[in-house]
Amino acid sequence: MQQHPFKVTSVMTDFLQLLAEVKEKTPSFPETPQFRRCRKYLYKQKHQWQLFVRESRFIW
């Protein structure tokens, strides 16, 4: 069976959670373009993963 590229989902989710907490605790956290790009990319990957799971009807 082929490895699916979205296997990093739990790491991505943890990372997004961590980012949210950092921003909450530090309102002055810099919103750099790189940071925004990174976050957008992570959200997109996470969303694609959820769609992939939903459409595949996996039996875990």
PyMOL Python script that loads the backbone (N, CA, C, O; Angstrom):
from pymol import cmd

cmd.read_pdbstr("""\
ATOM      1  N   MET A   1       0.833  -1.194   0.000  1.00  0.00           N
ATOM      2  CA  MET A   1       0.000   0.000   0.000  1.00  0.00           C
ATOM      3  C   MET A   1       0.878   1.259   0.000  1.00  0.00           C
ATOM      4  O   MET A   1       1.876   1.346   0.716  1.00  0.00           O
ATOM      5  N   GLN A   2       0.479   2.209  -0.812  1.00  0.00           N
ATOM      6  CA  GLN A   2       1.247   3.436  -0.965  1.00  0.00           C
ATOM      7  C   GLN A   2       1.083   4.355   0.246  1.00  0.00           C
ATOM      8  O   GLN A   2      -0.028   4.545   0.742  1.00  0.00           O
ATOM      9  N   GLN A   3       2.184   4.916   0.713  1.00  0.00           N
ATOM     10  CA  GLN A   3       2.122   5.859   1.835  1.00  0.00           C
ATOM     11  C   GLN A   3       1.458   7.148   1.366  1.00  0.00           C
ATOM     12  O   GLN A   3       1.834   7.689   0.326  1.00  0.00           O
ATOM     13  N   HIS A   4       0.504   7.637   2.095  1.00  0.00           N
ATOM     14  CA  HIS A   4      -0.123   8.886   1.686  1.00  0.00           C
ATOM     15  C   HIS A   4       0.637  10.069   2.262  1.00  0.00           C
ATOM     16  O   HIS A   4       1.057  10.034   3.419  1.00  0.00           O
ATOM     17  N   PRO A   5       0.820  11.124   1.460  1.00  0.00           N
ATOM     18  CA  PRO A   5       1.634  12.262   1.909  1.00  0.00           C
ATOM     19  C   PRO A   5       1.056  13.047   3.080  1.00  0.00           C
ATOM     20  O   PRO A   5       1.749  13.884   3.659  1.00  0.00           O
ATOM     21  N   PHE A   6      -0.208  12.792   3.439  1.00  0.00           N
ATOM     22  CA  PHE A   6      -0.814  13.585   4.506  1.00  0.00           C
ATOM     23  C   PHE A   6      -0.650  12.969   5.890  1.00  0.00           C
ATOM     24  O   PHE A   6      -1.352  13.358   6.824  1.00  0.00           O
ATOM     25  N   LYS A   7       0.262  12.019   6.036  1.00  0.00           N
ATOM     26  CA  LYS A   7       0.420  11.334   7.317  1.00  0.00           C
ATOM     27  C   LYS A   7       0.888  12.239   8.450  1.00  0.00           C
ATOM     28  O   LYS A   7       0.824  11.848   9.615  1.00  0.00           O
ATOM     29  N   VAL A   8       1.355  13.433   8.131  1.00  0.00           N
ATOM     30  CA  VAL A   8       1.875  14.330   9.168  1.00  0.00           C
ATOM     31  C   VAL A   8       0.779  15.097   9.888  1.00  0.00           C
ATOM     32  O   VAL A   8       1.065  16.034  10.633  1.00  0.00           O
ATOM     33  N   THR A   9      -0.462  14.711   9.676  1.00  0.00           N
ATOM     34  CA  THR A   9      -1.573  15.519  10.173  1.00  0.00           C
ATOM     35  C   THR A   9      -1.535  15.828  11.671  1.00  0.00           C
ATOM     36  O   THR A   9      -1.837  16.955  12.063  1.00  0.00           O
ATOM     37  N   SER A  10      -1.177  14.871  12.511  1.00  0.00           N
ATOM     38  CA  SER A  10      -1.194  15.136  13.955  1.00  0.00           C
ATOM     39  C   SER A  10      -0.120  16.154  14.328  1.00  0.00           C
ATOM     40  O   SER A  10      -0.317  16.983  15.215  1.00  0.00           O
ATOM     41  N   VAL A  11       1.014  16.080  13.643  1.00  0.00           N
ATOM     42  CA  VAL A  11       2.076  17.057  13.886  1.00  0.00           C
ATOM     43  C   VAL A  11       1.593  18.444  13.488  1.00  0.00           C
ATOM     44  O   VAL A  11       1.808  19.416  14.212  1.00  0.00           O
ATOM     45  N   MET A  12       0.939  18.531  12.334  1.00  0.00           N
ATOM     46  CA  MET A  12       0.429  19.824  11.869  1.00  0.00           C
ATOM     47  C   MET A  12      -0.598  20.383  12.834  1.00  0.00           C
ATOM     48  O   MET A  12      -0.578  21.570  13.159  1.00  0.00           O
ATOM     49  N   THR A  13      -1.493  19.525  13.289  1.00  0.00           N
ATOM     50  CA  THR A  13      -2.534  19.966  14.215  1.00  0.00           C
ATOM     51  C   THR A  13      -1.908  20.469  15.510  1.00  0.00           C
ATOM     52  O   THR A  13      -2.291  21.521  16.023  1.00  0.00           O
ATOM     53  N   ASP A  14      -0.949  19.718  16.036  1.00  0.00           N
ATOM     54  CA  ASP A  14      -0.258  20.135  17.261  1.00  0.00           C
ATOM     55  C   ASP A  14       0.429  21.477  17.056  1.00  0.00           C
ATOM     56  O   ASP A  14       0.413  22.341  17.933  1.00  0.00           O
ATOM     57  N   PHE A  15       1.030  21.634  15.888  1.00  0.00           N
ATOM     58  CA  PHE A  15       1.753  22.863  15.596  1.00  0.00           C
ATOM     59  C   PHE A  15       0.800  24.055  15.532  1.00  0.00           C
ATOM     60  O   PHE A  15       1.095  25.122  16.069  1.00  0.00           O
ATOM     61  N   LEU A  16      -0.339  23.867  14.876  1.00  0.00           N
ATOM     62  CA  LEU A  16      -1.336  24.939  14.790  1.00  0.00           C
ATOM     63  C   LEU A  16      -1.834  25.312  16.180  1.00  0.00           C
ATOM     64  O   LEU A  16      -2.017  26.488  16.495  1.00  0.00           O
ATOM     65  N   GLN A  17      -2.050  24.291  17.006  1.00  0.00           N
ATOM     66  CA  GLN A  17      -2.502  24.506  18.379  1.00  0.00           C
ATOM     67  C   GLN A  17      -1.466  25.335  19.143  1.00  0.00           C
ATOM     68  O   GLN A  17      -1.796  26.291  19.844  1.00  0.00           O
ATOM     69  N   LEU A  18      -0.220  24.939  18.982  1.00  0.00           N
ATOM     70  CA  LEU A  18       0.879  25.631  19.652  1.00  0.00           C
ATOM     71  C   LEU A  18       0.956  27.092  19.201  1.00  0.00           C
ATOM     72  O   LEU A  18       1.116  27.996  20.021  1.00  0.00           O
ATOM     73  N   LEU A  19       0.840  27.307  17.898  1.00  0.00           N
ATOM     74  CA  LEU A  19       0.875  28.675  17.365  1.00  0.00           C
ATOM     75  C   LEU A  19      -0.249  29.514  17.954  1.00  0.00           C
ATOM     76  O   LEU A  19      -0.043  30.667  18.330  1.00  0.00           O
ATOM     77  N   ALA A  20      -1.431  28.930  18.030  1.00  0.00           N
ATOM     78  CA  ALA A  20      -2.580  29.646  18.577  1.00  0.00           C
ATOM     79  C   ALA A  20      -2.301  30.060  20.025  1.00  0.00           C
ATOM     80  O   ALA A  20      -2.601  31.184  20.427  1.00  0.00           O
ATOM     81  N   GLU A  21      -1.725  29.142  20.798  1.00  0.00           N
ATOM     82  CA  GLU A  21      -1.423  29.436  22.202  1.00  0.00           C
ATOM     83  C   GLU A  21      -0.364  30.526  22.331  1.00  0.00           C
ATOM     84  O   GLU A  21      -0.471  31.419  23.171  1.00  0.00           O
ATOM     85  N   VAL A  22       0.653  30.438  21.492  1.00  0.00           N
ATOM     86  CA  VAL A  22       1.716  31.447  21.529  1.00  0.00           C
ATOM     87  C   VAL A  22       1.126  32.824  21.231  1.00  0.00           C
ATOM     88  O   VAL A  22       1.428  33.798  21.921  1.00  0.00           O
ATOM     89  N   LYS A  23       0.292  32.897  20.210  1.00  0.00           N
ATOM     90  CA  LYS A  23      -0.302  34.183  19.839  1.00  0.00           C
ATOM     91  C   LYS A  23      -1.216  34.717  20.935  1.00  0.00           C
ATOM     92  O   LYS A  23      -1.287  35.924  21.165  1.00  0.00           O
ATOM     93  N   GLU A  24      -1.909  33.809  21.605  1.00  0.00           N
ATOM     94  CA  GLU A  24      -2.815  34.208  22.682  1.00  0.00           C
ATOM     95  C   GLU A  24      -2.028  34.825  23.841  1.00  0.00           C
ATOM     96  O   GLU A  24      -2.406  35.861  24.388  1.00  0.00           O
ATOM     97  N   LYS A  25      -0.928  34.163  24.200  1.00  0.00           N
ATOM     98  CA  LYS A  25      -0.131  34.617  25.343  1.00  0.00           C
ATOM     99  C   LYS A  25       0.743  35.824  25.008  1.00  0.00           C
ATOM    100  O   LYS A  25       1.103  36.600  25.892  1.00  0.00           O
ATOM    101  N   THR A  26       1.079  35.976  23.733  1.00  0.00           N
ATOM    102  CA  THR A  26       1.909  37.116  23.320  1.00  0.00           C
ATOM    103  C   THR A  26       1.201  37.881  22.212  1.00  0.00           C
ATOM    104  O   THR A  26       1.406  37.595  21.032  1.00  0.00           O
ATOM    105  N   PRO A  27       0.376  38.844  22.578  1.00  0.00           N
ATOM    106  CA  PRO A  27      -0.343  39.613  21.560  1.00  0.00           C
ATOM    107  C   PRO A  27       0.596  40.335  20.594  1.00  0.00           C
ATOM    108  O   PRO A  27       0.216  40.650  19.466  1.00  0.00           O
ATOM    109  N   SER A  28       1.818  40.591  21.044  1.00  0.00           N
ATOM    110  CA  SER A  28       2.771  41.305  20.186  1.00  0.00           C
ATOM    111  C   SER A  28       3.525  40.362  19.246  1.00  0.00           C
ATOM    112  O   SER A  28       4.455  40.780  18.557  1.00  0.00           O
ATOM    113  N   PHE A  29       3.121  39.094  19.223  1.00  0.00           N
ATOM    114  CA  PHE A  29       3.773  38.108  18.362  1.00  0.00           C
ATOM    115  C   PHE A  29       3.759  38.611  16.916  1.00  0.00           C
ATOM    116  O   PHE A  29       2.692  38.920  16.384  1.00  0.00           O
ATOM    117  N   PRO A  30       4.931  38.697  16.274  1.00  0.00           N
ATOM    118  CA  PRO A  30       4.991  39.303  14.938  1.00  0.00           C
ATOM    119  C   PRO A  30       4.274  38.484  13.864  1.00  0.00           C
ATOM    120  O   PRO A  30       4.521  37.288  13.711  1.00  0.00           O
ATOM    121  N   GLU A  31       3.388  39.144  13.128  1.00  0.00           N
ATOM    122  CA  GLU A  31       2.683  38.498  12.015  1.00  0.00           C
ATOM    123  C   GLU A  31       3.510  38.694  10.755  1.00  0.00           C
ATOM    124  O   GLU A  31       3.143  39.479   9.880  1.00  0.00           O
ATOM    125  N   THR A  32       4.623  37.983  10.663  1.00  0.00           N
ATOM    126  CA  THR A  32       5.461  38.138   9.474  1.00  0.00           C
ATOM    127  C   THR A  32       4.809  37.445   8.284  1.00  0.00           C
ATOM    128  O   THR A  32       3.994  36.541   8.467  1.00  0.00           O
ATOM    129  N   PRO A  33       5.160  37.859   7.059  1.00  0.00           N
ATOM    130  CA  PRO A  33       4.616  37.188   5.870  1.00  0.00           C
ATOM    131  C   PRO A  33       4.927  35.691   5.867  1.00  0.00           C
ATOM    132  O   PRO A  33       4.102  34.878   5.451  1.00  0.00           O
ATOM    133  N   GLN A  34       6.138  35.334   6.338  1.00  0.00           N
ATOM    134  CA  GLN A  34       6.499  33.910   6.381  1.00  0.00           C
ATOM    135  C   GLN A  34       5.580  33.154   7.330  1.00  0.00           C
ATOM    136  O   GLN A  34       5.131  32.047   7.036  1.00  0.00           O
ATOM    137  N   PHE A  35       5.311  33.772   8.469  1.00  0.00           N
ATOM    138  CA  PHE A  35       4.444  33.150   9.463  1.00  0.00           C
ATOM    139  C   PHE A  35       3.056  32.927   8.880  1.00  0.00           C
ATOM    140  O   PHE A  35       2.473  31.852   9.025  1.00  0.00           O
ATOM    141  N   ARG A  36       2.532  33.960   8.217  1.00  0.00           N
ATOM    142  CA  ARG A  36       1.199  33.848   7.621  1.00  0.00           C
ATOM    143  C   ARG A  36       1.165  32.776   6.545  1.00  0.00           C
ATOM    144  O   ARG A  36       0.221  31.990   6.463  1.00  0.00           O
ATOM    145  N   ARG A  37       2.217  32.756   5.713  1.00  0.00           N
ATOM    146  CA  ARG A  37       2.278  31.768   4.636  1.00  0.00           C
ATOM    147  C   ARG A  37       2.309  30.360   5.206  1.00  0.00           C
ATOM    148  O   ARG A  37       1.614  29.460   4.733  1.00  0.00           O
ATOM    149  N   CYS A  38       3.127  30.191   6.228  1.00  0.00           N
ATOM    150  CA  CYS A  38       3.264  28.893   6.881  1.00  0.00           C
ATOM    151  C   CYS A  38       1.925  28.444   7.453  1.00  0.00           C
ATOM    152  O   CYS A  38       1.517  27.296   7.277  1.00  0.00           O
ATOM    153  N   ARG A  39       1.246  29.360   8.138  1.00  0.00           N
ATOM    154  CA  ARG A  39      -0.028  29.013   8.758  1.00  0.00           C
ATOM    155  C   ARG A  39      -1.078  28.666   7.710  1.00  0.00           C
ATOM    156  O   ARG A  39      -1.844  27.716   7.870  1.00  0.00           O
ATOM    157  N   LYS A  40      -1.103  29.455   6.629  1.00  0.00           N
ATOM    158  CA  LYS A  40      -2.070  29.211   5.565  1.00  0.00           C
ATOM    159  C   LYS A  40      -1.840  27.822   4.966  1.00  0.00           C
ATOM    160  O   LYS A  40      -2.782  27.070   4.712  1.00  0.00           O
ATOM    161  N   TYR A  41      -0.547  27.500   4.745  1.00  0.00           N
ATOM    162  CA  TYR A  41      -0.190  26.207   4.179  1.00  0.00           C
ATOM    163  C   TYR A  41      -0.632  25.071   5.096  1.00  0.00           C
ATOM    164  O   TYR A  41      -1.187  24.074   4.634  1.00  0.00           O
ATOM    165  N   LEU A  42      -0.386  25.222   6.386  1.00  0.00           N
ATOM    166  CA  LEU A  42      -0.765  24.183   7.342  1.00  0.00           C
ATOM    167  C   LEU A  42      -2.275  23.982   7.378  1.00  0.00           C
ATOM    168  O   LEU A  42      -2.753  22.848   7.398  1.00  0.00           O
ATOM    169  N   TYR A  43      -3.027  25.084   7.387  1.00  0.00           N
ATOM    170  CA  TYR A  43      -4.480  24.971   7.400  1.00  0.00           C
ATOM    171  C   TYR A  43      -4.971  24.256   6.151  1.00  0.00           C
ATOM    172  O   TYR A  43      -5.880  23.427   6.211  1.00  0.00           O
ATOM    173  N   LYS A  44      -4.351  24.592   5.004  1.00  0.00           N
ATOM    174  CA  LYS A  44      -4.760  23.984   3.744  1.00  0.00           C
ATOM    175  C   LYS A  44      -4.508  22.479   3.784  1.00  0.00           C
ATOM    176  O   LYS A  44      -5.371  21.686   3.410  1.00  0.00           O
ATOM    177  N   GLN A  45      -3.306  22.093   4.245  1.00  0.00           N
ATOM    178  CA  GLN A  45      -2.965  20.676   4.335  1.00  0.00           C
ATOM    179  C   GLN A  45      -3.941  19.944   5.251  1.00  0.00           C
ATOM    180  O   GLN A  45      -4.396  18.845   4.936  1.00  0.00           O
ATOM    181  N   LYS A  46      -4.253  20.555   6.374  1.00  0.00           N
ATOM    182  CA  LYS A  46      -5.142  19.943   7.347  1.00  0.00           C
ATOM    183  C   LYS A  46      -6.524  19.743   6.732  1.00  0.00           C
ATOM    184  O   LYS A  46      -7.160  18.705   6.915  1.00  0.00           O
ATOM    185  N   HIS A  47      -6.970  20.757   6.004  1.00  0.00           N
ATOM    186  CA  HIS A  47      -8.277  20.697   5.365  1.00  0.00           C
ATOM    187  C   HIS A  47      -8.298  19.592   4.311  1.00  0.00           C
ATOM    188  O   HIS A  47      -9.254  18.820   4.237  1.00  0.00           O
ATOM    189  N   GLN A  48      -7.241  19.518   3.495  1.00  0.00           N
ATOM    190  CA  GLN A  48      -7.150  18.484   2.464  1.00  0.00           C
ATOM    191  C   GLN A  48      -7.156  17.105   3.098  1.00  0.00           C
ATOM    192  O   GLN A  48      -7.783  16.177   2.588  1.00  0.00           O
ATOM    193  N   TRP A  49      -6.450  16.977   4.218  1.00  0.00           N
ATOM    194  CA  TRP A  49      -6.404  15.700   4.919  1.00  0.00           C
ATOM    195  C   TRP A  49      -7.799  15.289   5.369  1.00  0.00           C
ATOM    196  O   TRP A  49      -8.189  14.133   5.208  1.00  0.00           O
ATOM    197  N   GLN A  50      -8.562  16.241   5.938  1.00  0.00           N
ATOM    198  CA  GLN A  50      -9.911  15.936   6.404  1.00  0.00           C
ATOM    199  C   GLN A  50     -10.806  15.527   5.244  1.00  0.00           C
ATOM    200  O   GLN A  50     -11.601  14.595   5.368  1.00  0.00           O
ATOM    201  N   LEU A  51     -10.679  16.223   4.112  1.00  0.00           N
ATOM    202  CA  LEU A  51     -11.455  15.864   2.927  1.00  0.00           C
ATOM    203  C   LEU A  51     -11.073  14.466   2.461  1.00  0.00           C
ATOM    204  O   LEU A  51     -11.931  13.646   2.131  1.00  0.00           O
ATOM    205  N   PHE A  52      -9.765  14.211   2.441  1.00  0.00           N
ATOM    206  CA  PHE A  52      -9.261  12.914   2.008  1.00  0.00           C
ATOM    207  C   PHE A  52      -9.831  11.791   2.879  1.00  0.00           C
ATOM    208  O   PHE A  52     -10.263  10.759   2.366  1.00  0.00           O
ATOM    209  N   VAL A  53      -9.828  11.997   4.178  1.00  0.00           N
ATOM    210  CA  VAL A  53     -10.353  10.993   5.103  1.00  0.00           C
ATOM    211  C   VAL A  53     -11.842  10.792   4.872  1.00  0.00           C
ATOM    212  O   VAL A  53     -12.324   9.660   4.824  1.00  0.00           O
ATOM    213  N   ARG A  54     -12.567  11.895   4.731  1.00  0.00           N
ATOM    214  CA  ARG A  54     -14.007  11.812   4.542  1.00  0.00           C
ATOM    215  C   ARG A  54     -14.347  11.059   3.253  1.00  0.00           C
ATOM    216  O   ARG A  54     -15.249  10.223   3.232  1.00  0.00           O
ATOM    217  N   GLU A  55     -13.611  11.368   2.180  1.00  0.00           N
ATOM    218  CA  GLU A  55     -13.926  10.760   0.895  1.00  0.00           C
ATOM    219  C   GLU A  55     -13.457   9.314   0.812  1.00  0.00           C
ATOM    220  O   GLU A  55     -14.012   8.530   0.043  1.00  0.00           O
ATOM    221  N   SER A  56     -12.456   8.955   1.582  1.00  0.00           N
ATOM    222  CA  SER A  56     -11.948   7.582   1.493  1.00  0.00           C
ATOM    223  C   SER A  56     -12.758   6.622   2.332  1.00  0.00           C
ATOM    224  O   SER A  56     -12.683   5.409   2.130  1.00  0.00           O
ATOM    225  N   ARG A  57     -13.538   7.144   3.277  1.00  0.00           N
ATOM    226  CA  ARG A  57     -14.336   6.298   4.169  1.00  0.00           C
ATOM    227  C   ARG A  57     -13.455   5.208   4.783  1.00  0.00           C
ATOM    228  O   ARG A  57     -13.766   4.019   4.711  1.00  0.00           O
ATOM    229  N   PHE A  58     -12.367   5.639   5.376  1.00  0.00           N
ATOM    230  CA  PHE A  58     -11.435   4.692   5.987  1.00  0.00           C
ATOM    231  C   PHE A  58     -12.084   3.905   7.115  1.00  0.00           C
ATOM    232  O   PHE A  58     -12.911   4.432   7.859  1.00  0.00           O
ATOM    233  N   ILE A  59     -11.706   2.654   7.233  1.00  0.00           N
ATOM    234  CA  ILE A  59     -12.067   1.889   8.425  1.00  0.00           C
ATOM    235  C   ILE A  59     -10.774   1.802   9.213  1.00  0.00           C
ATOM    236  O   ILE A  59      -9.873   1.044   8.853  1.00  0.00           O
ATOM    237  N   TRP A  60     -10.678   2.569  10.277  1.00  0.00           N
ATOM    238  CA  TRP A  60      -9.433   2.625  11.039  1.00  0.00           C
ATOM    239  C   TRP A  60      -9.293   1.407  11.922  1.00  0.00           C
ATOM    240  O   TRP A  60      -8.303   1.276  12.641  1.00  0.00           O
TER     241      TRP A  60
END
""", "prot")
cmd.dss("prot")
cmd.show_as("cartoon", "prot")
cmd.util.cbc("prot")
cmd.orient("prot")
